[in-house]
């Protein structure tokens, strides 16, 4: 389907009206000019029309409330929600899937958090401030995004900076804060033209927050401090681009109302080499690839940041990932093809200490009570090919195949020098009758077929079938916790990988003043990896079951004369077919409706966020049934000068007390069931570009 395509950015407009704490600065009904105005983009050359589950936006075009966690930012996308433990580390869910059922890729690199309880999900580490584009794909949309990703993929992508003639330095600066907490954020970035195609970029970001109050005025443990820095040295000229990144993220004194411990420190170093080369060698048009290393050190305890007695719990953990990818891009007449190989290896180590605080604080392995992650390494090597073929000027066929070889091992399953407590193999044998003395291997296959057809100008249909596979993560395969030799939370070394067989069907309508996208999906899952907390009292373990996930997603927008109205709704249904009971952590029917008006340098509006009650729960894992809710936000923006924008607003205007269904049990406050969302929150933010 080689053509000149006009891509209306209705999706971005929808996101800008939907995101919590956001001021929209787009006027499709009048000739206005602001730094965030989104003009129509014309793309020449081969292009696949995005499906209804595809969203692309630039963080620069989304003036957001200060100190937002990356997971909170992503909940602006219809169909993306998150589980809350505190104010930091919101863990996203797409189509009822989470963890490594979702791929989070930051400029080509993969980072896995170091907390078994997911205090530090990848979205809390990924550098959204430096991303030029964020792409969210709901469902399994491509075989090129690495192993797993059965529920979707989030990609943060970067471009080489572009410099105006006689202007060698560009940058931006932001500062802002909120009243509930309060919280504060300041950040800056620059790009400098070194000449001859060489450039350098740098950034620094600081976020801090105190505990917020919910709608009832009750304090929720949610404070944190986070510092992020990054530096890039790159080259971009004559079809060659190459960049080397060094990034550092440090989160301190992170408080969690929804966990039995807090995190005094979580630190990540990322090193990344990425680039590509445009070619004209017959059908070969481009080669691109990357290499990366990410190292995460995490500490959590129950005494340094909260009231305690003489006995404590402490867990220092690490998660180290390295990998890379190389891909060739080809053109054969009406067909474009991508052929590549990728690799990633993640090693995780976690100790558990319990006892007198002065003793366990020394972190002497002889005093450790568990080897929660016993030197677990999961390495995956993948081969893939994906093609897009123009069947006619109105029809496009997408095909993909993928193979992954997996090797998993636990180097300390039988203990390690100095460790004197119960070894993990004892727990594996007690629960599953096996040990982890030998590596486990898998050969996993997946693929997809997708057809797009344009009925007429502005009306497109989409249909797709896919089979995707994801291997068990470190918890599901090798977690080893217990007390006095009795297992309490144990992974399964022999767990089979999940196989998702998914069917998608959708339609996209794009008219002069309005747009509508709707899609539905059904996912039949073989060997779904169930975290079972109901079969054996007092024991959390893993087994394979048959399951199904299904749902529908709807987005719409209308604009005229400076007015913009938008809305979305998503529904997910999850069922454990083997045990005939609901799957845990499935969000209810929910969505947003926004109305805004703007002319010239200003825009203002309001947003209704809503969710119905959720009664279909797994009582052993979900905190409980949750009622429905509706909250109201106000937002606005004003251009103080060229490239200077002031944004502000009030979230949860009516000070509603409510909780997201996916959020954790509030273990610190027994008077409430779950970790509640923030109450009324006023915010202001200033952005300057130069």
N, C-alpha and C positions, 0 to 999 in steps of 0.2 A: 504494500500500500504506500508507494512512494508518491508524495504529494506535498504541496504547501498547506500546512495545517494552522488554523487560527485557534489558539488555546485560550479560551476565556478562563480567567482565574476566579471563577465562582467558588471553588473549593477554598481558596485562601480567604475570600471574603467571608465565607461561612465560618471558618476557623476564627477569624478576627472578631466576629460577633459572639462566638461561642466560648472563647477561652475565659476562664475566671480571672478577674482582675485586669481586664484588657480594655483599652480604648481603641475604637476602630477609626481609621483615617482613610476611608475610601468613599468616593462619591461617584457613582456610576450615572447619575442623572444630571450632572452639571460639569462644566469645564473648570475643575479645581486643581490646585497644586499644593501638595504637602510632601514632605520627605518620604511618606509611606504610601503615596498613591500608587496603585497597581495598574499599570497600563496593559492593554492587550499585547500579548507577545506573539510574534510570528516566527514559526520554526520552519526552516526549509530542509528538505531531505527526508530520508526514511524515518517514520515515526509510528509507534504503536499507540493508539488512543488509550489513555488510562482507563482501567475498569472502575466501576463504582467504589470498590474497596481501596483505591489508590489515592493517597493524599500527599501533596508536596507543598511545602511552605518554607519561607525564610524566617529565622528568628528575628532578623533585623526588621521585618515587616510586622512583627507582633509585639507592640509595646506592652509588656506584661508587668504585673505587680512585682515589686522587689522581693528578692530572696526566695523565689519559687524553686522548689525541687524539680529536677528534670522529669520525674514521673508525673508531677502535677501539671507541668506544661503539656505533656502528651495527652492528658485527659481532655484537652480541647478537641481532639480528633473524635468525631462520632464513632462510637463503638469501642473506644478505649476508656477503661476505668482503672481504678487503682485501689490497692489495699493500704491502709494507713496504720502504722505503729506509733508515729509521733509526727514531728514537723519535717523530718528528713527521711529519705529512703522510701518514698512511696513506690510500691511495686505494681507495675502495670499488668492488666489482664485484657486480652483481646479474644473475642469469641470463646470465652470460658477457659482460655489457656494462659499459662503463665510460666515463670522460670525459664528453663531452656527449651520450652515449647515455643518461645519467642526468641528471635535473633536480634541482638542489639549490636550494630556495627558502627564504630566511630572512625571515619576516614580510613576504612579498611581494616582496622584492628578490632580484636575481640578481647574483652576483659570480663572475667568471671569474678564476682565478689568473693570475699574471704569469710563471710559469716554464714554458718549453717542455718541460721534463723532469718537470713536475708535482710539484715540491717543495712547492707550496702549493695543493693541490686545494681546492675550495670548502668541503669539510667541515672543513678545518683552520682556516678563517676564520669560518665560521658560529658564531653565539653561542648555543650550547646552554644555557649557564648561565641565559640570560634567557628561554628558551622555556617556555611553559606546556604545550605539547603538541608531540610529534614524531610525524609520520605518515609511514609508509613504505609505498609501494605498489609491489609487484613486478609488472613488466609494464606495459603501456599501459592504464591504468585510467580515464583521463579526458582529454577534449580541452581542459579548462580550465587545465591546468598549463603552458601555454606551448608553444613549438616544441620539437621533439626529445623527449627523455624516452622513447625507444623501449624501454628496458630497465626503466624505473621512475622513481619520483619520491620525493624526501625533502622534506617540508615542515616547517619550524619555525614554529609559530603562537603568537601572543600574545593575551592577553585584557586588558581593562582591569581593574585591581585592584579587589577588593571589600573594603570596610572594615566592621568591626563597629561597632555603635553606641558612641559615645563613645571610639572608638579610631582615631586619625588616622594612626598610623604602624605599619607592619608591615615585616618584613624577615627575613633569614636570614644566617647566617654559617657557613662551613665551613673546616676546617683539617685537613690530613692529610699523610701521606708514605708512601713505600715504602722498603724496605731495599736493593733491588737497584738501584743507580745511584749514590747514592739519588736520589729525586725528592721534591718538596715542592709543595703547592698550598694557597693560601688565597684565599678569595673572600667577598664580601659584597654584599648588595643591599638596597634599601629602597624602599618606596612610601609617599608622603605625600599625604594628602587636603587639598587646598587649599580645598575648599568650593565649593558651587555646581556640582558635577559635574567640576571641574578637579582634576587630580592631577599629581604628578611622580614619576618613578622614576629610580633610579640604581644602577649596579653597577660593581664592580671585581674583577678576577680576575688572579691571578699564578700561573704554573706554571713550575717549573724542574726540570730533570733532568740528571744526569750520564750518562755512558755506562753502559749496563747490561752484565751478563755473561750469556752463554748457558749452557746446561746443562753445557758442558765447562769452564766457568770462563774462557772467552776473552772479552775486552773487545770490545764491538760499538759502533762510533761511532754515538751516538744522542742526545747531549746537546742541550739547547735551553733558551732562556728565552722566555717568552711573557707579555705583559701585554695585558689587554683591559679597556676601560672603555666605559660606555654611559650615556646620559641620555635620558629621554623626558619630554616635556611633553604631557599629553593631556586630553581631555574625554570624559566618558561620562555621558549622562543622557537620559531620555525617548526612547530609540530612536536617539539620535545618538551616534556615537563617532568621535573624531578623535585622532590621535597623531602627533607629530613626534619622530623618533629621530635621535640622533647617536651613532655608535659608532666606536671606534678600536681597532685590533689591531696589535700590534708584536711580531714574532718575531725574536729576535737569536741569533747564534752557533748556528745550527741545523746539526748535523753529520749527514752521510749516509754510511753504509757502502756504500750501493748506488748511489752516483753519483760521477762524476769530479770534482765540485766540492761545496763546502759553501755555505751561505747566511749571510753575516754580518748581513744585514738583509732583512726583508720587512715592509712596513707597509701597512695598509689603513685608509681612511676611508670610512664609509658614512653617507649621509644619506637619510632615508626619511620620506615623508608617507603615512599610511594612514588609512582610515576607512570609514564607511558610514552609511546613513540608512534606517531602517525606514519603510515607507510602507503606505498602504492606499488605493491609487488603482486601483480595479478589479482587474485581475489582477497589477499591479505591486506587489510586496511589499517589495522592498529594492533599493537601489543601493549598491554599494561599489567602492572602487578604491584605487590607490596610485601614487605617483611615487617614484623612487629614483635615486640616483647612488652608485657605488662606484668608488674609485680605489685601485689597488694598485701599489706600487713595490717592486721586488724586485732584489736583487743577489746574484750567485753568483760564486765564484772558487775557484781551487785552491791558494791560497797564504796567505791570512790566518788560516786556522784549522787548517791541516795542514802537515806538513813540505814544504819546497819548495826548488827550486834558484833560479837567477837568471831563468829563463823561467817565465812564468805565463799563465793564462787568466782572463779576466774577462768577465762579461756582465751589464750593467744592463738591466732590462726594466720595462715598464709595461703595465698592463691597466686600461682605464677603461670602465665600463659605465654606461649610463643607460637608463631606460625607465619604463614605467607600464602600468596596466591599469584599465579601467572595465567593470563588469559589472552588468547588471540581472537580478533574480531575480523570476520570475513564477509564478503558480499559475492553472491552467485546469482546474477540476474535479479529476479524478484525476491530472492531469499537473503536475509542477513543471518549470520550464525556467530555464536560465541562458544568457544571451546576452551576449557581450562582445567587446571588442577589446583586444589587448595589443601592446606594442612593446618591443623591446630593441635596443640598438646597442652593440657592443663594439669598442673600438679597442685594438690591441696593437702595441707597438714594442719591438724587441730588437736590441741591438748585440752583437757579439762582438769581443773584443780578445785578441791573442796576441802575446807578446813579452817584452821586459825589464820586470820588475815596476814599477820606478819610472816607466817611460814609460806603460804601460797604465793604471796607477792614476789618472792624471790624467783619464782618460776623454775625451780629445780625439778627436772624430769623425774627424779626419784620420788617426788611427792605428788606426781600426777595421778589422778584417779581414773581417767579415761584417755584413750587415743581415739577421739571422735572421728577424725579423718586420718587413717593410718597410712600417710604417704601415698595418697591415691593419685594415680596418673591415668588420664583418659586421653588417648591420642586418636585423631581421626584424619584420614587421608581420603580426599574426594576427587573424582573425575566427573566432568559434566559436559554436555553439549546442549545448546538451546538455539532454536531457529525461529524466525518470523518470516512468513511467506505471504506475499500479496496474491491472493487467489483471484482478485478482481479489483477494480478501483474502489469497491465498497466493502470488500471482505478480506480479512486477515486471519491466518492460521498460525498459532504459536505452539511449538512442540519442544519438550525438554526431557532429557534423561539424566539420571545421576546415580553414581555408585560411590559408596563410602565403606572403607575398611576401618574398623574400630578395634583398638586394643586397650584393655583396661587392666590395671594391676594395682595392688595394694602392698607397697614395699615393707610396711610395718604391721601386717596383719597378724603376725606371730610375735609381735613385740619388737623392742629395739634396746640397745645398750642403755642401762640405767633405769629403764621403765620396769616397775615392780607390780603394778596393778593387773587386773584381768586383761588379757590380750584380746583383740577383736575376734580372732578365730574362734574363741570360746563362745562368743555371742552368736556368730554365724552358725556354728554347729548346733547351738541350743535352739535356735529359731527355725533354721532351714535344713539342718543336717548336712552342711557343707562347710568348706573352708575357702579362704582366698589365697592359698599358697601359690597357685598358678594363675597366670594371666588369662583373661577371657577375651575372645575375639568374636567379631560379628562382620558379616558382609551384607550391607543394607542397600536396597535398590529403591529408587523413586522416579517419578516422572510426572509430566502434565501434558494436557492438550487443551487448548483454549481457542475458541472461534469468536471473532468480532465481526459484526455485520452492521453497516450503516443503512437503515431503511430509507432515510431521506436526510436532507441537510438538518443537522441538529438532533437526530434520533438514532441512537446506537443500541444494539443488543449485544449481550455478552453471555457466553456459556462456557463452562470449563469443567474438566475432570482432572483430578490429581491423586497421586499416591505418594505420601511422604513418610519418612521414617525418622525417629529421633531415639538416640540411645539414652540410657539412664544416666542421671547426673551423680555426683559424688555422694549425696545423701541417699538416693534411691539404691545405689549399688554397694555402698561401703560404710555408711554411718554405723558407729559402734559405741553406743552409750548404755550404761547400766550402773547398778549400785550393788555392792557386796556380791558381785558375781552374777547378779540377776539382770537380764537384759531389759531395757526400757524403750530404746529407740534404735532399731537395727536395720541397716540396708541389706539388700539381697544380691549377693555376688552373681547369681544365675538368672537375674531378672531379664526377661526378653525385651527387645526394643519395641516401642509403640509403632504401629502402622496405621496411618490416617488415610482413609479413602473418602475424598471430598468431592462434592458436586456443587457448583455455583451457577447461578442464573441471575442476570441483572439487566437493567435498562437505564440509559442516560438520556435525558431530554434537555436541550439547551436552546432557549429562545432569546429574543431580543431583550426582554425585561425579566425573565425568570428562568430558573433551571430546577431540575428534579432528577435525583438518582435513587434507584431502589434496587436492592438485591437480596436474595435469599440463598441459604446454603444448608447442606446436610453432610455431616461428617460421621461415617461409620468407622469406629476405632477398634482395631484388633490389638490385643495385648496392651490395653490402656494400663499405665502404671499407676495403681491405686495406693495411696497412702492410707493404710487401714488402721484405724484407731478404735474400731467397734467390735471386731471379731474376738480378740483376746484382751480381756480387761488389763489395763496397766501397761500394755505393750503397743508401740507404734512400729509397724513393719510394712513391707511392700510386697504386692502380688499383682499379677496380670489379670485383668478382667476384660470383658467385652463392654463397650460403651458407645454412646452416640451423642453428638453435639449438633444442634441445629439452631437456626435463627434467621432474623431478617433485619435489614438496616435501611433507613430512609433518611435522605437529606433533601432540603429544598430551600430556595432563596428567591426573593423578588425585589427589584429596585426600580425607582422612578422618582425624578425630580428631587433628588437628594435623600429620599427615604430608602432604607434597606431593611427588609424583613427576612429572617432566616430561621430555620429550625431543623432539628434532627431527632430521630428516635431509633433505638436499637433494642432487640429482644434476643435473649439466648436461653436455650433449653438444654440441660445436661442430664443424662440418665445412665446409671450403672446397670447395664442389662443383665449382667451375671447375677447380681444380688437384688435386682428389681427395686432400686432405691435411687434417689437423686444423687448426682455428683455434688461434691462440696464446692464452695467458692464460685457459684454461678450468679452473675448480677441479674437484677430484675429488669423489667421494661423501664427504660429511662431515656431522657433526652433534654433538649434545651430549645427555647424560643426567644429570639432577640429582635428588638425593634430599635433602629437608630436613625438620626437625621443629621445632616451636615451640609455646610456650604463654605466655600472659600477655605479659611484656615482652621475651622473648628468642626467637631462632630461630637454628638452626645447620644446616649441611648440607655436602654434597660434590657435586662435579660432574666428570663424565668428558667430556673434549673429544677427539674422534677424527676421523681422516680416513684414507681408503684411499690407496694409491699412485696416482700419475697417470703413465701411460705414453703417453697420446695428446698429443703435443706438436708444436709447430712449432720445430724445433731452431734455426732462425735467430733466434728471439725469446725463447723460453723458456730459462732457464738450463740446464735439463736435466730428466730424469725425476726424480720425487721419491718417496721411500718413504712408506708410511703411518705414522701415529703415534697415540699415545694419551697424554693428560696428565690429571692429577688436581688439582683445586682444592678447598680448604676455605674456608668462609665462615661468618660469624656476625654477629649484631647484638644490642644490648641497649639498652633505654630507661633512661637514667640518671635522667630526670625527664620531666615533660610537655614535649614539644617539644625534647628533647635526646636524640639518638641516637648511640651509638658503634657503628661497624662496623669489621670487620677480617677478615683471612683470609690464606691462603697460596696463591698461584697456582703452578702447576707444582711441586707438592709433591715429586715424585720427581726433580726437576732434570733433566728430559729435554732432550736436545739435538735440536732439530728446526727445520724451516722450513716456512712456508706455501708451497704450490706457486706462488702468484702473486708472491711476493716477488722483488725484484731480485737480480741477480748482485752478490756482494760484491766490488766492485772494489778495496777497500782491504786485503783479506786474502785472498791467493791460496790459503791453506790450506783454505778452505771454499768451497762453490759459491754459496750464496745467503746473504742476510742472515738469520741465525737469530733465532728468537723468544727472549724473555727466559727465563733459567733460574729457579730457585726465587726467588719474590718475596713477601715478607711486607709487609703494609700495614695501616694504621690510619687511620680518618677519623672526625671529630667534626662533627656538624651541630646547630646551634641555630637555632630559629625563634622570632620574637617578634612 
